[in-house]
Amino acid sequence: MIAELSLVVDLGIGESLSEASGIVQYLLVFIFAAIPWVEILVVIPIAIGLGLNPFFVGIFAFVGNIATVYLLIIFHRRIATWWAERKSRDPDKPTENDDTGRSSRARQLWKKYGIAGLALAAPIVTGVHLAAFIAMLAGSRGRVVGWWMTVSMAIWTVVIVIGSIYGLGFLGII
């Protein structure tokens, strides 16, 4: 979680969104939502807190996030090959069998709940990009992974938008 907060500060999401205007703000929501580990969980509350229209924030964040998930699904073989080569060159990197961090949590979810559980828990536990990648490595078909990730992201987008509206309203921020 600390790494994600550090990334948010480094990227200057709130600053970038507040300095932009009009459609550029929503395009930035799209771009920031597409970045792994930033995703909708971070972008939506910030954008809504800055006064952007919640409906359009949700749409742009959802499309940005799911678009990169589909790119990952399409190019998963190339990415998996690159990742394996990269790990084999660096002996300090954990191997695929090492259960550390987010990958370990994703594998545990996969074993216990399958693709549905992994997809629905992904935004909180692993991030959707890593979850989709692990599902593909586990042998799931791209269409199935894409469908479950789309359903999961749609549900999470609605929940985060509504939670942001009511939570920030309760705090008197919006």
C-alpha positions in Angstrom: 0.0 0.0 0.0 2.9 2.4 0.7 4.2 1.8 -2.8 0.9 2.8 -4.3 0.7 5.9 -2.2 4.2 6.8 -3.2 3.3 6.3 -6.9 0.3 8.5 -6.5 2.5 11.3 -5.1 5.1 10.7 -7.8 2.6 10.8 -10.6 0.9 13.9 -9.1 -2.6 12.7 -10.0 -4.5 15.3 -8.0 -2.2 18.1 -9.2 -2.4 17.0 -12.8 -6.2 16.8 -12.7 -6.6 20.1 -11.0 -4.3 21.9 -13.4 -6.1 20.6 -16.4 -9.5 21.7 -17.6 -12.4 20.3 -19.6 -12.1 17.1 -21.5 -8.3 17.0 -20.7 -9.2 16.2 -17.1 -11.3 13.2 -18.2 -8.5 12.0 -20.6 -6.1 12.1 -17.6 -8.6 10.0 -15.6 -8.5 7.5 -18.5 -4.7 7.5 -18.6 -4.2 7.3 -14.8 -6.8 4.5 -14.6 -4.9 2.6 -17.2 -1.7 2.5 -15.1 -1.3 -0.7 -13.2 -1.5 -0.3 -9.4 -3.0 3.2 -9.7 -6.2 2.0 -11.4 -9.7 3.1 -10.5 -9.3 2.6 -6.8 -7.1 5.7 -6.6 -8.2 7.8 -9.6 -12.0 7.9 -9.0 -12.0 9.3 -5.5 -9.3 11.9 -6.4 -11.2 13.0 -9.5 -14.6 13.2 -7.8 -13.0 15.0 -4.8 -11.7 17.6 -7.3 -15.3 18.2 -8.5 -15.3 16.3 -11.8 -18.6 14.8 -12.9 -18.9 11.3 -11.2 -20.7 9.7 -14.2 -18.0 10.7 -16.6 -15.2 9.9 -14.2 -16.6 6.4 -13.8 -16.9 5.9 -17.6 -13.4 7.2 -18.4 -11.8 5.4 -15.5 -13.5 2.1 -16.4 -12.6 2.3 -20.1 -9.0 3.3 -19.3 -8.6 0.4 -16.9 -10.3 -2.3 -18.8 -8.6 -1.3 -22.1 -5.1 -2.1 -20.7 -6.4 -5.3 -19.2 -7.6 -6.3 -22.7 -4.2 -5.3 -24.2 -2.6 -7.5 -21.6 -4.9 -10.4 -22.5 -4.1 -10.0 -26.2 -0.4 -9.8 -25.7 0.0 -12.2 -22.7 2.2 -14.7 -24.5 4.7 -12.0 -25.4 4.6 -10.5 -22.0 5.0 -13.9 -20.3 8.0 -14.7 -22.5 9.6 -11.3 -21.7 9.0 -11.8 -18.0 10.5 -15.2 -17.9 13.6 -14.0 -19.8 13.9 -11.1 -17.5 13.7 -13.2 -14.3 16.2 -15.7 -15.7 18.8 -13.0 -16.2 18.4 -11.5 -12.7 19.2 -14.1 -9.9 18.0 -11.7 -7.2 14.5 -11.7 -8.6 12.1 -14.3 -7.1 11.3 -17.2 -9.4 7.8 -18.0 -10.5 7.5 -20.6 -7.8 8.4 -18.1 -5.0 5.2 -17.0 -3.2 5.8 -13.4 -2.4 3.6 -10.3 -2.4 0.8 -9.8 -4.8 1.5 -12.8 -6.9 1.2 -15.1 -3.9 -2.2 -13.6 -3.0 -3.4 -13.9 -6.6 -2.4 -17.5 -6.8 -4.1 -18.3 -3.4 -7.3 -16.6 -4.7 -7.0 -18.6 -7.9 -6.7 -21.9 -6.2 -9.6 -21.2 -3.8 -12.1 -19.3 -5.9 -11.0 -19.6 -9.6 -11.3 -16.8 -12.1 -14.5 -15.3 -10.7 -13.0 -14.9 -7.2 -9.7 -13.6 -8.5 -11.4 -11.1 -10.8 -13.8 -9.8 -8.1 -11.1 -9.4 -5.5 -8.5 -8.1 -7.9 -8.8 -4.3 -7.4 -8.3 -4.6 -3.7 -5.9 -7.6 -3.4 -3.6 -7.7 -6.5 -4.7 -5.1 -9.0 -6.6 -6.1 -12.1 -3.6 -6.2 -14.4 -1.7 -8.7 -12.3 -4.9 -10.8 -11.7 -5.6 -11.0 -15.5 -2.0 -11.9 -16.2 -2.0 -14.7 -13.6 -5.3 -16.0 -14.9 -3.9 -16.2 -18.4 -0.7 -17.9 -17.1 -3.0 -20.4 -15.3 -4.4 -21.4 -18.6 -7.7 -19.5 -18.7 -9.1 -18.5 -22.1 -8.8 -14.9 -22.9 -12.5 -14.4 -23.5 -13.3 -15.8 -20.0 -10.7 -13.6 -18.3 -11.9 -10.6 -20.3 -15.5 -11.2 -19.4 -14.8 -11.7 -15.7 -12.5 -8.7 -15.5 -15.1 -6.6 -17.3 -17.8 -7.6 -14.9 -15.6 -7.1 -11.9 -14.4 -3.7 -13.1 -18.0 -2.6 -13.8 -19.1 -3.5 -10.3 -16.0 -2.0 -8.7 -16.4 1.2 -10.7 -20.0 1.7 -9.6 -19.2 0.9 -6.0 -16.2 3.3 -5.9 -18.1 6.1 -7.6 -21.0 5.8 -5.2 -18.7 5.4 -2.2 -16.7 8.4 -3.3 -19.8 10.6 -3.7 -21.2 9.7 -0.4 -17.9 9.4 1.5 -16.6 12.7 0.2 -20.0 14.3 0.8 -20.1 13.0 4.3 -16.6 14.5 4.9 -17.8 17.8 3.4 -15.2 17.7 0.6 -17.8 17.8 -2.1 
